Amino acid sequence: MPEYPEVCTVRLGLERHLVGRRIIDIELRRPDLRFPFPPGFDQLLRGRAVQRIDQRGKYLLLRLDEGEYTWLSHLGMSGRWTLLGAESEDSDEGPHDWVVVHLDNGERAVYSDHRRFGFMDFFPTDEQEQHELLAHLGPDPTPDHLTPMDLAERLRGRRTPMKAALLDQKTVAGLGNIYVCEILHRAGVSPRRSAANVAGKSGVTRRVARITAATHDVITEAIDAGGSSISDFVGVGGALGYFTRSHQVYGREGKPCLTEGCDATIRRFVQSGRSTFYCPGCQR
């Protein structure tokens, strides 16, 4: 599933083509994705201008007209937005192209999703804080949103392992399996250690401070690299994400740890139904 850096990469790509453009027409080639489209979805979007595109965790939030309304897009496991120019000879008739947006400059934005785990919604922007999908999200994993105190408060008293705690979108919005593995490795914290132990009873512990700093660094670096192309992720222009080359533990089972002075090898175990990669020498 695309995580925060991949969704950010898609957002930045869409911004270059959609902001300031008006939606002339929209084709819905099936009645649903993961969930049914809102009633009259195509009519709600037709004729509106895209003012800006925001992001909340793994959600794209396209602000329409004067920001009065929001078009929400979640990519699910395999959703992809592609931009086709006015003179493009590329077809938008792919077998999994479910939404085609026609813009006032002749360009098209095409949403395809072969597994159909993505979904879309439409709502008044001033109702965002009450929206069932957005109301309970934790802070985004970036330096201007996530603080050590935020993280400590959300971890304190929880007996769940750190890996599971960081995957919980109520703790930090936008993190998934890849980046949680990388963050915990950089922070030197075992994925098995309990959240309560990491957070302590008050204040900000050294482990919480390290995890927060590692989160900021990993997410910033991954955004700069265009995300991680695992499976079939690409940006709206088809470019791969190159942060995969910087993975220290994810997908490296049996390989030597890259941390200077560490002679351990990367291990994998299943945790909460997902593969966890970690270094037993670095992570305590």
Helices and strands as residue ranges (DSSP letters): H 4-18, E 23-28, H 41-45, E 50-56, E 59-64, E 69-74, E 80-84, E 97-103, E 108-112, E 119-124, G 125-130, H 148-155, H 162-167, H 177-187, H 195-199, H 206-224, G 243-246, E 267-271, E 274-278
